[in-house]
């Protein structure tokens, strides 16, 4: 006995087998004429492959356009989202403009710095802004004054020699001592030097001159308590010693307000 190929399916079968166990072909039947199925299939496969070769560039072009369209649409939608909702909220509750990078007002203020709140009601026109303390709404703390990195204060505009041309600030020398402040006067006078500390007082209204020289009302709570005078005690010194206040504007900038040295009813701002 030997193995031969089945004329129909090509499987290896015994030459003594009555029929092919794979396809059932019987060798004693009418001789099987193998149809050129594989050739037809091969030709058909070749046609399909040719079609794929022919369509491939078109398909790639369409795919590229589709991807570009998706990218453009996604970018357009993202752009539209940013434009429609330009604010991003930070964990601390403040908001930031996404499109131009400028910070917006904090949630509890109409404008200005995150450290201040726009006054309302009877205080709405105040040059000074509130700082959030319930008992002393316009208070300035030891963390705010002196401003970080600032060793001297100057007036908003040039003044006559009746006023300090500069106010110097000095840190406390020891943990048990107070910081110092010096009001520098022109000429031979020299000026006035003190130790100081911040005292919170009842809300008081004063009048200040703003950067444009206009008179503005300002609400204050923080008074500069001055002690240990070094210098000559006179009428100007008494004015300074008894009536210096601290306040913040809409940008959170801290100002020292001293009485007018020439008898006017307003305060002069130094920063």
VENKAVEN-V529041 format. One record per helix or strand of 2 or more residues. SS is the DSSP state (h for helix, s for strand). FROM is the first residue (numbers start at 0). TO is the last residue. If there is no record, write none. Layout:
# VENKAVEN-V529041
ss=SS from=FROM to=TO
ss=SS from=FROM to=TO
This chain:
# VENKAVEN-V529041
ss=s from=2 to=4
ss=s from=11 to=13
ss=h from=36 to=83
ss=s from=86 to=88
ss=s from=94 to=96
ss=h from=120 to=122
ss=s from=151 to=152
ss=s from=165 to=169
ss=s from=178 to=183
ss=s from=190 to=208
ss=s from=214 to=229
ss=h from=234 to=241
ss=s from=244 to=247
ss=s from=253 to=258
ss=s from=266 to=269
